[in-house]
Amino acid sequence: MSIVTVQLGQCGNQIGHEMFSALCSDIRGTHGLCSKKENESYQDSCKERFFCEEESGVPVARAVLVDMEPKAISQTLSMAASSGHWKYHSHSHFCQKQGSGNNWANGYSVHGPRHKEAIMNLVQKEAEKCDRLGGFLTIMSMAGGTGSGLGAFVTQCLRDAFPTSFILNHVIWPYGTGEVIVQNYNSVLTLSHLYHSSDALLVHENDVIHKICARLMNIKQISFRDVNQVIAHQLGSVFQPTHTAGGGSGYSRNPLGDLLEPLVPHPEFRMLGLRNIPQMPESSLAFSTFSWPGLIKHLRQILIANAQMEEGIDWQVRPPHPGSSISSTNKPLHFNTSIANLVILRGKDVHSVDLGSFQDPSLYTSWLNPQDTFNAWKTPRAFNKYEKSASLVSNSQFLLKPLDSIVGKAWNMFASKAYLHQYTKFGIQEEDFLDCFTTLEQVISSYTNL
């Protein structure tokens, strides 16, 4: 099944471009470390998901590019075309001249309704090119105006137009120190609206990725492109083809459904976090060896200690003892309770890996059957030059602190009515804000009480 990617705003278009580049360089690579037959079926499966072939033989991304100013899109289109390995379709983008001025209400209430027909026509055309449509991946930031406001509007339109398709919103969480003075307002409005129309939100935090660039990638002057390439690598580590449990010998045919059905068992819990190990500069790969037990041990501790990467994990955090009927208030400090987890393993000897440590019922909330809480996908095909790599997609308390913090900051501004006039002039009233706060307070409370 194919996934149509909708890239929204400057951030969404830049990350989308890096993601397609990462997917393409991975399938072109000769570092597969697996049989020729396995490699070919992997390449075919990836192409069916993310690209359609043109007569010229150059794969064309199944994507729609949307922005309210032309600069990011024209750069993205020309960078893809000049790579020579893949490109965007020449008619699958929509841009305007005026931008959204970092104002969510402008993107949602003005640009959204005004350009709805043009944007949805492009999406419809892309969807019709798929033999079988598996769903939509939208890529957007929460801080600005177009990605967030127009992104929330387009997601609602997708939900109305394709009621049975899966919709996964990939959302970039802004830097805590702030790029935009009203980013907390924009974020609260975006998250609460997406919660009503999306199947799940897969979140990357800029601060976390920045730390990975500095500490693991050893990059001295970190650019947005560096950050985006790490995000793209992590997305590829989830979306490239794998064998799902019980999926027979072929690659998973329904990537979004296979991801979302086990990870989002209840509509109150839609926040997914992503961790990927190992991550290092390409120049270090030749000098590094990894064992599966070591990788799995680190990944599990990243999960239970809510660590951001494999460096600086708190090894003191332990799950609560099974059978101890403790309430959520006196859980071990810093322990991260999960609803559901998915581990994805890629590389050699992958089928001999023991994942029993992730099936420990004490890691999970008590209201789900233990057998429903954990899934594993595997493929002997290595990813992006890493001989062995593991990814974790987790529906857990990973995002509780950042969510609580962003809602708190937005509420403090709202209480003093700061900048509200910029939103009310586009029709977003105080009661709309209050509805959004209510939605997110409920989400915070649900995750807190796991």
NUMARMI-704954 format. One line per 4 residues: number of its first residue (from 1); for each residue x negated, y, z negated of C-alpha. Coordinates in steps of 0.001 Angstrom, whole numbers, plus 500000, padded with zeros to 6 digits. Layout:
N
NUM> X Y Z ~ ...
END
This chain:
450
1> 500000 500000 500000 ~ 498844 503509 500731 ~ 498477 506471 498392 ~ 499149 510001 499633
5> 496970 512541 497815 ~ 498286 516077 497339 ~ 495473 518559 496597 ~ 496763 521715 494917
9> 494889 524973 494381 ~ 491151 525600 494522 ~ 490254 523039 491863 ~ 492505 520322 493326
13> 491094 520799 496819 ~ 487491 520712 495693 ~ 487959 517575 493565 ~ 490021 515887 496285
17> 487193 516463 498741 ~ 484612 514984 496341 ~ 486869 512001 495659 ~ 487292 511121 499337
21> 483537 511589 499841 ~ 482797 509232 496940 ~ 485246 506606 498245 ~ 483785 506856 501723
25> 480130 506661 500687 ~ 480979 503664 498499 ~ 482605 501663 501297 ~ 479821 502587 503701
29> 477136 501529 501225 ~ 475263 498264 501647 ~ 474875 497892 497890 ~ 477927 495658 497555
33> 476035 492734 495937 ~ 478774 490401 497106 ~ 479567 488136 500047 ~ 480141 489633 503484
37> 483755 488447 503457 ~ 484385 490045 500047 ~ 482800 493287 501254 ~ 484957 493406 504383
41> 488225 492827 502566 ~ 487185 495503 500030 ~ 486523 498016 502824 ~ 489811 497199 504563
45> 491753 497541 501338 ~ 490189 500924 500520 ~ 490888 502237 504008 ~ 494502 501136 503865
49> 494887 502961 500545 ~ 493241 506274 501260 ~ 492529 506657 504991 ~ 494199 506131 508328
53> 492163 505407 511459 ~ 492121 507727 514450 ~ 491139 506910 518032 ~ 487726 508455 517424
57> 487086 505825 514755 ~ 486516 508432 512032 ~ 488695 507683 508978 ~ 491225 510430 508221
61> 492170 511054 504585 ~ 495829 510502 503706 ~ 496068 513922 502087 ~ 497986 517182 502061
65> 496008 520306 501100 ~ 497897 523209 499528 ~ 496564 526538 498291 ~ 497826 530091 498210
69> 494556 531521 499522 ~ 492593 530207 502496 ~ 488998 530105 501236 ~ 488916 526774 499343
73> 490853 524910 502035 ~ 488751 526131 504960 ~ 485556 525194 503081 ~ 486990 521778 502216
77> 488090 521039 505785 ~ 484753 522008 507306 ~ 482665 520128 504718 ~ 484646 516951 505334
81> 484428 517266 509121 ~ 480696 518013 509086 ~ 479973 514862 507045 ~ 480742 512838 510186
85> 481968 509934 508034 ~ 485541 511034 507355 ~ 487761 514072 507829 ~ 491110 515609 506984
89> 493915 515699 509533 ~ 493827 519034 511325 ~ 497496 519818 510591 ~ 497919 518570 507037
93> 497142 521758 505134 ~ 499168 524754 504030 ~ 497705 528034 502826 ~ 498698 531643 502436
97> 496772 534855 502008 ~ 497858 536157 498631 ~ 496942 533709 495815 ~ 498886 533243 492568
101> 496773 535508 490354 ~ 496273 532848 487661 ~ 499965 533202 486839 ~ 501900 529961 486416
105> 505241 531713 486883 ~ 504112 533176 490210 ~ 503146 529710 491510 ~ 506252 528002 490133
109> 509017 530558 490649 ~ 507832 532511 493701 ~ 505468 530492 495914 ~ 507112 527146 495152
113> 510649 527902 496344 ~ 509393 530141 499173 ~ 507146 527496 500739 ~ 508912 524334 499607
117> 510119 523341 503065 ~ 506734 523754 504774 ~ 504848 521855 502066 ~ 507360 519007 501798
121> 507391 518620 505601 ~ 503645 517982 505504 ~ 504082 515466 502687 ~ 506901 513720 504559
125> 504742 513425 507705 ~ 501868 511933 505694 ~ 504237 509502 503952 ~ 505677 508387 507292
129> 502191 507448 508532 ~ 501912 504803 505803 ~ 503051 501291 506653 ~ 503964 500992 502995
133> 503919 503995 500706 ~ 502632 503146 497241 ~ 503097 506609 495783 ~ 501447 509982 495280
137> 498323 511190 493543 ~ 498354 514937 492907 ~ 495136 516695 491904 ~ 495438 520014 490101
141> 494049 522209 487350 ~ 496167 523535 484474 ~ 494425 526858 483900 ~ 495143 528880 487054
145> 498322 529757 488902 ~ 498531 527699 492102 ~ 497353 524281 490922 ~ 499384 524569 487742
149> 502561 526440 488692 ~ 502917 525384 492306 ~ 501616 521932 491289 ~ 504408 521508 488743
153> 506968 522686 491310 ~ 505686 520345 494048 ~ 505676 517415 491608 ~ 509369 518033 490921
157> 510032 518168 494670 ~ 508175 514867 495137 ~ 510275 513298 492409 ~ 513492 514492 494091
161> 512428 513466 497596 ~ 510874 510096 496645 ~ 512809 508960 493568 ~ 511410 505406 493633
165> 507758 506209 494389 ~ 505070 506346 491730 ~ 503671 509800 490980 ~ 500390 510134 489110
169> 499214 513662 488303 ~ 495491 514009 487926 ~ 495102 517074 485722 ~ 491970 519073 484904
173> 491998 520388 481351 ~ 490424 523855 481102 ~ 487219 524691 479212 ~ 488015 525405 475567
177> 486140 528703 475664 ~ 488393 529816 478467 ~ 488120 530771 482097 ~ 491446 532621 482184
181> 492960 534611 479340 ~ 496412 533048 479837 ~ 495147 529487 480452 ~ 496869 528166 477300
185> 500250 529458 478498 ~ 499654 528002 481959 ~ 498628 524666 480444 ~ 501645 524377 478140
189> 504037 525206 480990 ~ 502311 522738 483328 ~ 502148 519821 480887 ~ 505738 520106 479730
193> 507087 520284 483292 ~ 504943 517387 484483 ~ 506143 515334 481538 ~ 509655 515466 482993
197> 508838 514568 486597 ~ 505602 512560 486668 ~ 505063 508878 485858 ~ 501787 509625 484091
201> 499144 512307 483644 ~ 495548 511226 484090 ~ 493491 513901 482351 ~ 489887 515004 482704
205> 488582 517623 480278 ~ 486107 520092 481760 ~ 484200 520283 478460 ~ 483676 516513 478354
209> 482533 516267 481979 ~ 480208 519225 481410 ~ 478562 517337 478538 ~ 478165 514253 480731
213> 476412 516390 483381 ~ 474074 517834 480770 ~ 473294 514782 478668 ~ 473656 511778 480949
217> 472969 513273 484382 ~ 470210 515595 483082 ~ 471441 518477 485246 ~ 469960 521791 484103
221> 472113 524351 485936 ~ 475549 522756 486018 ~ 477783 523873 488900 ~ 481477 523141 489500
225> 480346 520776 492229 ~ 478324 518722 489713 ~ 481349 518506 487431 ~ 483618 517557 490340
229> 481264 514807 491508 ~ 481340 513142 488089 ~ 485153 513354 488087 ~ 485259 511914 491629
233> 482992 509026 490610 ~ 485281 508226 487679 ~ 488394 508374 489867 ~ 486760 506102 492438
237> 485848 503641 489696 ~ 489580 503249 489014 ~ 491089 503502 492497 ~ 488694 501430 494578
241> 490121 497944 495212 ~ 490006 495270 492514 ~ 491539 491895 491779 ~ 494289 492281 489190
245> 495044 489563 486662 ~ 497354 487036 488277 ~ 497102 488808 491609 ~ 495759 485767 493441
249> 492660 485966 495560 ~ 493400 489169 497493 ~ 492896 492755 496365 ~ 495681 494526 494503
253> 498305 495697 496984 ~ 500037 498249 494818 ~ 497351 500342 493122 ~ 499550 502961 491452
257> 502214 500483 490333 ~ 499618 498068 488958 ~ 498026 500961 487062 ~ 501139 502627 485682
261> 503493 499768 484848 ~ 501348 498230 482085 ~ 499863 501529 480848 ~ 503080 503524 480432
265> 505564 501240 478678 ~ 507574 504122 477178 ~ 508472 507529 478678 ~ 507379 509387 475536
269> 503754 508326 476132 ~ 502397 509423 479497 ~ 498907 510767 478731 ~ 496067 508687 480150
273> 492369 509227 479434 ~ 489496 507776 481472 ~ 486013 506657 480431 ~ 483375 505133 482692
277> 480000 503550 481881 ~ 477135 503601 482682 ~ 476570 507088 484139 ~ 473094 508305 485040
281> 471143 510145 487746 ~ 470671 508057 490884 ~ 466882 508254 490444 ~ 467140 506334 487146
285> 469248 503458 488491 ~ 466273 501480 489791 ~ 464724 501415 486309 ~ 467823 500404 484381
289> 469335 497037 483601 ~ 472628 496418 481876 ~ 474207 493378 480320 ~ 477970 492877 480281
293> 478125 492227 476502 ~ 476285 495530 475918 ~ 478542 497504 478262 ~ 481718 496002 476772
297> 480540 496659 473209 ~ 479884 500318 474054 ~ 483168 500732 475930 ~ 485155 499299 473030
301> 483461 501613 470529 ~ 484069 504584 472861 ~ 487745 503618 472696 ~ 488153 503141 468958
305> 485946 506095 467953 ~ 487421 508380 470641 ~ 483925 509079 471975 ~ 483489 511142 475117
309> 480657 509107 476620 ~ 478169 506389 475783 ~ 475780 508773 474065 ~ 476469 509843 470482
313> 479169 507266 469716 ~ 480147 507004 466031 ~ 479437 503340 465273 ~ 480874 503640 461747
317> 484483 503717 462970 ~ 486190 500337 462550 ~ 489723 499196 463322 ~ 492008 498712 460300
321> 491947 495195 458839 ~ 494645 493016 460387 ~ 497578 492456 458111 ~ 496915 495520 455979
325> 500232 497295 456149 ~ 498880 500835 456103 ~ 500928 503716 457347 ~ 499589 505961 460054
329> 498692 508595 457447 ~ 495942 506615 455714 ~ 494407 504962 458753 ~ 490613 504819 458820
333> 489357 508307 459585 ~ 488847 509064 463291 ~ 490232 505707 464393 ~ 491900 506036 467800
337> 495093 503939 468053 ~ 496085 502698 471516 ~ 499382 501892 473176 ~ 497861 500152 476169
341> 494441 499824 477788 ~ 493128 498764 481166 ~ 489494 497758 481651 ~ 488078 497637 485192
345> 484834 495718 485773 ~ 482793 495924 488975 ~ 479599 494143 489886 ~ 477756 490913 489517
349> 478758 488001 487230 ~ 481968 489866 486560 ~ 484124 486773 486161 ~ 482133 485457 483200
353> 482718 488557 481062 ~ 484425 488086 477693 ~ 486967 490848 477000 ~ 488412 489315 473836
357> 487316 492305 471749 ~ 489849 494503 473608 ~ 492674 492097 472808 ~ 492364 492641 469061
361> 495911 493556 467876 ~ 494484 495977 465271 ~ 493504 498364 468111 ~ 497127 498813 469153
365> 500373 500196 467849 ~ 502569 497569 466215 ~ 505703 498014 468349 ~ 504371 496318 471486
369> 503677 492617 471990 ~ 499894 492140 471806 ~ 499874 490408 475205 ~ 501439 493499 476810
373> 498842 495936 475522 ~ 495745 494976 477492 ~ 494951 494305 481154 ~ 491716 493721 483040
377> 490869 494151 486718 ~ 487656 492769 488200 ~ 485721 492592 491442 ~ 482248 491229 492219
381> 481795 494184 494612 ~ 479526 496749 492930 ~ 480597 500414 492914 ~ 478518 503367 494058
385> 475046 501812 493593 ~ 475711 500632 490015 ~ 474926 496924 489748 ~ 477430 496643 486890
389> 479968 499229 485805 ~ 483016 499345 483577 ~ 485904 501804 483368 ~ 488574 502207 480740
393> 491948 503816 481410 ~ 493580 504302 478042 ~ 497000 505384 476842 ~ 495913 506259 473313
397> 495267 509208 471010 ~ 492365 510359 473243 ~ 494165 513600 474137 ~ 495904 514328 470847
401> 493351 516851 469521 ~ 492986 518846 472756 ~ 496771 518910 473185 ~ 497352 520059 469608
405> 494697 522752 470033 ~ 496025 524131 473319 ~ 499622 524234 472044 ~ 498447 525956 468854
409> 496540 528635 470766 ~ 499457 529224 473140 ~ 501881 529470 470205 ~ 499717 532109 468480
413> 499768 534224 471631 ~ 503492 533651 472085 ~ 504236 534649 468477 ~ 502672 538038 469137
417> 504349 538223 472571 ~ 500970 538700 474252 ~ 501108 538814 478084 ~ 504705 537539 478126
421> 505804 540339 480464 ~ 503629 538825 483203 ~ 505816 535728 483102 ~ 509201 537312 482520
425> 508819 539469 485630 ~ 508820 536215 487645 ~ 511832 534824 485810 ~ 510221 532642 483135
429> 512008 533689 479939 ~ 511121 533281 476284 ~ 513563 530378 475939 ~ 511755 528592 478768
433> 508566 528848 476739 ~ 510373 527560 473653 ~ 511681 524539 475586 ~ 508133 523765 476688
437> 506775 524060 473141 ~ 509540 521725 471932 ~ 508711 519118 474577 ~ 505004 519134 473715
441> 505525 519209 469931 ~ 507544 516024 470384 ~ 504705 514445 472408 ~ 502162 515438 469736
445> 504331 514003 466997 ~ 504844 510711 468880 ~ 501105 510218 469480 ~ 500254 511260 465903
449> 502573 508618 464455 ~ 501141 505682 466380
END
